[in-house]
Amino acid sequence: MNESKSMKLFFFQRKKLLLYSLASLLLFFLLFNYLSSKISIAFTIKGQECFPYRFWLIRKGVVPERGEYVAFKNHKVDGRATWIKIISGKEGDRVEVIELSGKEQFRVFFDEIGRELTVRGYVFLHSIDPLNGTQVFEAFEKDTRGRDLPMIEGVRIPEGKYFVSSPAVRSYDSRYWGLVDESEIIGKAYPIF
């Protein structure tokens, strides 16, 4: 009985502290839940760098404009990873592909060890906005591990689809696996460092 009274006295004396602790925990949980529904983070995997940034903040639910960074899931390649590229083409833009024959293909040096890669063709992205003009991307025959690479087909970009790329010559992007659907977009990405 004495032990029961001491327990009641303990809780009574600390009731305020317990209530503050529970309220703080609830507030933290609600704030964390709210923030995680609006933002997330991503890290660039070593060896997969298309941009000079390693850490990204993603604002969920926002579809970026042309020239802005986009975070998305790429179900054609790996639906688990978060991909980050730049939106280069959108609705109304035209993708034109010129595939080179074996005689026309040529090799280019890729990296500091002098690895050669064969250019399979060119992908032209013609913007409907005259200020953006046409972008030209080299499409390589194989990746740096020697695996065959696919190549996008010519198309007028429909509503809800985007051509994504990066300035890296060897970027694995829309010139190979095609357009990104708006349903795959997580949000707008911001480089942190």
Beta strands, then each sheet from edge to edge (+ up, - down):
strand 1: 39-43
strand 2: 55-60
strand 3: 69-74
strand 4: 78-89
strand 5: 94-99
strand 6: 106-109
strand 7: 116-126
strand 8: 134-140
strand 9: 155-156
strand 10: 161-165
strand 11: 180-181
strand 12: 185-191
sheet 1: 1+ 2- 12+ 3- 4+ 10- 11+
sheet 2: 6+ 7- 5+ 9-
sheet 3: 6+ 7- 8+
end
